[in-house]
Amino acid sequence: MGAERSERALRYQFQYDERLGIRLPVLYHDWDEYSPEERASMLLEWEEIRATIPDRIIQLEAIIIEKQKQMFEEENFARSCELNSEIHELASVINDLNIWFRVQQDYETKTHQ
């Protein structure tokens, strides 16, 4: 099993993305160069990661709501601007997570063509 992991690690891996809070695929070859078994293994692992994305988005939305409340009550203009920037960044992360959430659908379409 260890040799199999080493072999796989050379061909692809899933690395934690600090900004998004999930692991993302890192492919060292074109999708078509992977065997059907490798593709299935990647898609299975990705599906497990992908399943966590909606909960991650809910967490980020809760943070946005809290920051919006803070911004509404904030009297310091500079701090209001900081909160607005933080909200904008969180919204950007949510957008990126939504894009990653759709990735499997794209690969499933490719594999069935």
MOHUQUI-V263918 format. One record per pair of residues at least 6 apart in sequence whose C-alpha atoms are under 8 Angstrom apart, sorted by the first residue. I is the first residue (numbers start at 1). J is the second residue. Records with the same first field share a line. If there is no record, write none. Layout:
BEGIN
I: J, J
END
This chain:
BEGIN
10: 28
11: 27, 28, 29
12: 25, 26, 27, 28, 29
13: 25, 26, 27
14: 23, 24, 25, 26
15: 23, 24, 25, 26
16: 22, 23, 24
17: 23, 24
19: 93
20: 93, 96, 97
21: 56
22: 49, 53
23: 49
25: 46
31: 39
43: 104
46: 104
47: 104
50: 100, 101
53: 97, 98, 101
57: 94, 97
60: 90, 94
61: 90
64: 87, 90, 91
67: 83, 87
68: 83, 84, 87
70: 83
71: 79, 80, 83, 84
74: 80
END
